[in-house]
Amino acid sequence: MWREHFDGYQVPDDIISHPDLTDVSSKAGTCPAFVLTTDADRFGRQPVPVLWVEHSDPDDRYTSTPRFVVTGSCGNEAVLFAHETDDVGAIAALLAAER
């Protein structure tokens, strides 16, 4: 889904191919978004942790956040992880986030 809505974005293979992550990106979002597969059916209806992948070029980002951000609940909760280059750390933060 992220390619359909965010064509100019580059999502690392570690995220795309991770067996426990599901792409929940939509045109209503600001960047590609991924959740645990076990949370995918609740995304948008109930709070779930989300891994956001911003544009690789900071000048083309909708927000001023680092490239990889994990939030506690659909973007409305505290930032649990934020890093410019550590996509593997973002995956680990998402997997470890409380539900």
C-alpha positions in Angstrom: 0.0 0.0 0.0 2.8 2.5 0.8 4.0 2.4 -2.9 0.5 3.3 -4.0 0.3 6.4 -1.8 3.9 7.4 -1.2 5.7 6.6 -4.5 8.7 8.8 -3.8 9.5 7.2 -0.4 12.0 4.5 0.2 11.1 2.0 2.8 14.0 -0.3 3.8 13.7 -4.0 3.0 14.1 -4.8 6.7 10.7 -3.3 7.2 9.0 -4.4 4.0 10.0 -8.0 4.4 9.6 -8.4 8.2 7.2 -11.3 8.8 5.5 -9.6 11.8 4.8 -6.2 10.2 1.8 -5.2 8.0 1.7 -2.1 5.8 -1.3 0.1 6.9 -0.4 3.1 4.8 -3.2 5.2 3.4 -3.6 8.3 1.3 -4.9 10.0 4.5 -1.6 9.5 6.2 1.5 11.6 6.0 4.0 8.8 5.3 4.2 5.0 5.1 2.9 3.3 8.3 3.4 -0.2 9.6 2.0 -2.1 12.6 2.4 -5.6 13.9 0.3 -8.0 11.9 -1.6 -9.0 15.1 -2.7 -5.3 15.4 -3.6 -4.7 11.8 -7.3 -5.3 12.1 -7.5 -2.8 15.0 -5.5 0.0 13.3 -7.6 3.1 12.9 -10.3 1.8 15.3 -8.3 1.2 18.5 -4.9 2.6 19.7 -2.0 0.5 18.4 1.7 1.2 18.2 2.8 2.4 14.7 6.1 2.6 12.9 6.2 5.6 10.6 8.7 5.9 7.8 9.3 9.5 6.7 10.9 10.5 3.4 14.6 9.9 3.2 15.2 13.6 2.2 14.3 15.8 5.2 13.3 18.6 2.8 10.5 16.4 1.4 9.0 15.4 4.8 5.6 16.4 5.9 6.9 16.7 9.5 10.2 17.6 11.1 10.6 14.3 12.8 13.5 11.8 12.2 13.0 9.3 9.4 11.9 6.4 11.6 9.4 7.0 14.4 7.5 4.6 16.6 4.4 6.0 18.4 2.4 4.4 21.0 -1.0 4.8 19.4 -1.7 5.8 15.8 0.4 8.9 16.1 -1.5 10.3 19.1 0.6 9.0 21.9 4.2 9.6 23.0 7.1 8.9 20.7 8.6 5.6 21.8 11.5 5.7 19.3 12.9 8.2 16.9 16.1 7.9 14.8 17.3 9.1 11.4 19.0 5.9 10.2 18.2 3.0 12.5 15.3 1.1 10.9 16.2 -2.1 12.7 16.0 -0.2 16.1 12.5 1.1 15.0 11.4 -2.5 14.3 12.6 -3.6 17.7 10.8 -0.7 19.4 7.6 -1.6 17.7 7.9 -5.2 18.7 8.6 -4.2 22.3 5.8 -1.6 22.6 3.1 -2.2 25.2 -0.3 -3.0 23.9 
